[in-house]
Amino acid sequence: MYLRAIIVKNKSKYRAFFSFLLLFFLTFSGLWASGGEHDSHSEEFDFSEVMAHHLGDAPIFPLNFGGEKVFEGQTGFNPEEHDVFADHDGKHYHYLGGFDMHITKRVTMMWIASFFLFIVFIPAANLISKNPNKVYNKFTSGVEAFVSYLKENVVDSSLEHHGHSYYHYIFSLFFFILFCNLFGLVPSVGELTVAASDLLVSVGVYEHTPHSLHTFGQIWSGITPTGDIGVTLSLASLTLIIIYGTAFSYQGISFVAHAVPKGVPLPLWPLMWALEFIVTHIARSFALTMRLLANMTAGHVMILALLGFIFMSQSYFIAPISVLSSVLIYFLELLVAFLQAFIFALLTTVFIGTVMHRH
């Protein structure tokens, strides 16, 4: 029995390992597809095209206010326009003027991350609220462990007895960033679905891939939402607003004068006021923006570059080294996904705590 238990345990380890390898290769399957497709047209591997596909954002659904729709062949149509769409008849068009609010790949991935936040935490919250002292299952225990850790070691430790009003924002901030980070490290369900459909078309099972599947492929593109400065800047801007709101809420209008520490010489007071009241908080928000953006982009660039060496060198000796290195970086990226969400939430809490009282 003991030997059988060891064999079963070893098999489960092998299944977990092979499952991870499958997850890794499916995640970056677009690179292999791009490489193979490019090799059929050219001998040189275009790494910039692969990087643009995996890291670059692109509009999916048009949304323009006040602009004019111009179709291909009409006066004013520019085929090199970045935001070119196609209607149901296949006619290309873009907008002239107006205010563009096109729905992009990163926006749809944020919708997907938010959807999974709802389906994970709403059932858990409903179960826990029925009887907070009861342990229902591993799922609710895991959610409680995460929330309790954030509550005790992030919010309460930084804001002391003032943290209750900020639980909702800090928890939402952490889990939203975490899910956005992780969804950039899982396979692109949409692209894999389109690839599977195209394979069935090639073997004659279907006549053509449905247009709805291509749309789904664009919606679930697998791109990392937090790898865009617009996303990280928006999150940091919310933190900046809460910092100023907290300062005026706890200190009142006197925060304008209390921003400068006591004992500053009068000639330096105007300069110190500008630094402490304006520059310091903006610089903190900028640091939050760039830290999250850089960390969530750098890992993907390294993995794509390592895998790209296979197609650039076309050598059997490079392939094992590139794959092994990419797998190790992928493990590191999983850690970074959690770490950057934690750091963003922690620094947000610390910055809020620094303005609650006078220097």
Disulfide bonds with the S-S distance in Angstrom:
none
